[in-house]
Amino acid sequence: MNDPNDHKYRKYHPYQDLYNVPAQNLYNLPTSPEFLFHEESLTQRRSWSENLQYYTGTGYLSGAILGGAKGSIEGIRAAEPGESLKLRVNRVLNSGGHAGRKFGNNLGVLGLMFAGIESGLIHWRDTDDLVNTVLAGLSTGAIYRAAKGPRSAAIAGAIGGIAAAGAVAAKQAVKRYVPI
């Protein structure tokens, strides 16, 4: 322990420089995205897996909320005179849950199809523009309703394309006119 050569070496202390650091320097973190490679910083879009998760999750969540509200309203309207409060609450919860699951699953599948088709078009055309989004919406609607016949598929495709174009236009309008 009492080695005569001990004064030549400084003992390691991992926290020695942390005692006199101001608190604001500890939390001064970068706010911009950090990339490992320079090529990653050149693209300003999500990857295909992030798009898949975003559109599927958003579709399922919004469908579950809308379907749950619609089903709850139907459950309230279906109440019969003379039912107890417990039975009415049970009817509302059951119909809300049933409709919420149904709408959520449908919109989640639409989001999944849209994200996959849009990512495939971006990869195939090697550009990320409005055309990919509109074609993905058109294709998603047409494929989703293809089992109902060609007329239904064409109408659903047109609605999907118009909805996708409207969503892109709304996003651009919000970017331009809403200050952040």
C-alpha positions in Angstrom: 0.0 0.0 0.0 2.6 2.5 1.0 4.7 2.2 -2.1 7.5 4.8 -2.4 6.8 5.1 -6.2 3.1 5.9 -5.5 3.6 9.6 -5.9 4.6 9.2 -9.6 1.2 7.9 -10.7 -2.1 9.6 -10.5 -5.0 7.4 -9.4 -7.9 7.1 -11.9 -11.0 8.9 -10.9 -13.8 8.7 -13.6 -15.9 11.6 -12.1 -13.1 14.1 -11.4 -14.2 16.6 -14.1 -17.9 16.4 -13.4 -17.9 18.3 -10.1 -17.4 21.8 -11.5 -19.5 21.6 -14.7 -22.4 24.0 -15.0 -25.8 22.3 -15.3 -26.7 24.0 -18.6 -23.7 22.4 -20.2 -24.9 18.9 -19.3 -28.2 19.4 -21.0 -27.0 21.4 -24.1 -27.8 18.7 -26.6 -28.1 19.1 -30.4 -31.6 19.6 -31.8 -31.0 18.7 -35.4 -30.9 15.0 -36.5 -27.5 13.4 -36.4 -26.4 11.0 -39.2 -23.6 8.5 -39.4 -23.0 9.0 -43.1 -23.3 12.2 -45.1 -25.5 10.5 -47.7 -28.2 9.9 -45.1 -28.4 13.6 -44.4 -29.2 14.4 -48.1 -32.6 12.6 -48.0 -35.3 14.4 -46.1 -37.8 11.5 -45.8 -38.6 8.6 -43.6 -37.4 5.1 -44.4 -39.8 2.5 -45.7 -40.1 0.8 -42.3 -40.8 4.1 -40.5 -43.5 4.9 -43.1 -45.0 1.4 -42.6 -45.2 1.9 -38.9 -46.4 5.5 -39.1 -49.2 4.9 -41.6 -50.3 1.6 -40.1 -50.3 2.9 -36.6 -52.0 6.1 -37.4 -54.6 4.3 -39.5 -55.4 1.8 -36.7 -55.5 4.4 -34.0 -57.8 6.8 -35.9 -60.0 4.0 -37.0 -60.3 2.6 -33.5 -61.2 6.1 -32.1 -63.8 6.8 -34.9 -65.2 3.3 -34.8 -65.4 3.4 -31.0 -67.3 6.7 -31.1 -69.7 5.4 -33.8 -70.3 2.1 -32.0 -70.9 3.9 -28.7 -73.5 6.1 -30.2 -75.2 3.1 -31.8 -75.1 1.4 -28.3 -76.7 4.4 -26.7 -79.5 4.5 -29.4 -80.1 0.8 -29.1 -80.9 1.0 -25.4 -84.4 -0.3 -24.6 -86.7 1.1 -22.0 -86.6 -0.6 -18.7 -82.9 -1.7 -18.9 -80.7 -1.2 -15.9 -77.8 1.2 -16.1 -75.4 -1.7 -15.9 -76.9 -3.3 -19.0 -76.9 0.0 -20.9 -73.2 0.6 -20.1 -72.4 -2.9 -21.1 -74.2 -2.5 -24.4 -72.4 0.8 -25.1 -69.0 -0.7 -24.3 -69.5 -3.8 -26.3 -70.8 -2.0 -29.4 -68.0 0.6 -29.2 -65.3 -2.0 -28.8 -66.7 -4.1 -31.7 -67.0 -1.1 -34.1 -63.6 0.3 -33.0 -61.8 -3.0 -33.7 -63.5 -3.3 -37.1 -62.7 0.3 -38.2 -59.2 0.2 -36.7 -58.3 -3.0 -38.5 -59.7 -1.7 -41.8 -57.9 1.6 -41.7 -54.7 -0.1 -40.4 -54.7 -2.4 -43.4 -55.3 0.6 -45.7 -52.3 2.3 -44.1 -50.2 -0.8 -44.5 -51.0 -1.1 -48.1 -50.5 2.6 -48.8 -47.1 2.7 -47.1 -45.9 -0.5 -48.9 -47.0 0.8 -52.3 -45.7 4.3 -51.8 -42.3 3.0 -50.7 -42.2 0.6 -53.6 -42.9 3.5 -56.0 -40.3 5.7 -54.4 -37.7 2.9 -54.9 -38.9 2.1 -58.4 -39.1 5.7 -59.7 -36.1 6.8 -57.6 -37.9 10.1 -56.7 -40.1 11.2 -53.8 -42.8 13.4 -55.1 -46.5 14.0 -55.3 -47.0 11.4 -58.1 -45.9 8.6 -55.9 -48.3 9.5 -53.2 -51.3 9.9 -55.6 -50.4 6.6 -57.4 -50.1 4.9 -54.0 -53.5 6.2 -52.9 -55.1 5.2 -56.2 -53.6 1.7 -56.1 -54.5 1.2 -52.5 -58.1 2.1 -53.0 -58.3 -0.1 -56.2 -56.7 -3.1 -54.6 -58.7 -2.8 -51.4 -62.0 -2.9 -53.2 -60.9 -5.2 -56.1 -63.0 -8.1 -54.7 -66.2 -6.1 -55.1 -65.7 -5.8 -58.9 -64.0 -3.5 -61.3 -66.5 -0.6 -61.0 -66.1 -0.6 -57.2 -62.3 -0.8 -57.5 -62.2 2.1 -60.0 -64.3 4.3 -57.7 -62.3 3.4 -54.7 -59.1 4.0 -56.6 -60.3 7.5 -57.6 -61.3 8.3 -54.1 -57.9 7.1 -52.8 -56.0 9.1 -55.3 -58.0 12.2 -54.6 -57.7 11.7 -50.8 -53.9 11.3 -51.1 -53.6 14.4 -53.3 -55.7 16.3 -50.8 -53.6 15.2 -47.9 -50.4 16.3 -49.6 -52.0 19.6 -50.6 -53.2 20.2 -47.0 -49.7 19.3 -45.6 -48.1 21.8 -48.0 -50.7 24.5 -47.0 -50.0 23.9 -43.4 -46.3 24.1 -43.9 -46.7 27.4 -45.8 -49.3 29.2 -43.8 -49.0 28.0 -40.3 -46.1 29.4 -38.4 -44.3 27.0 -36.1 
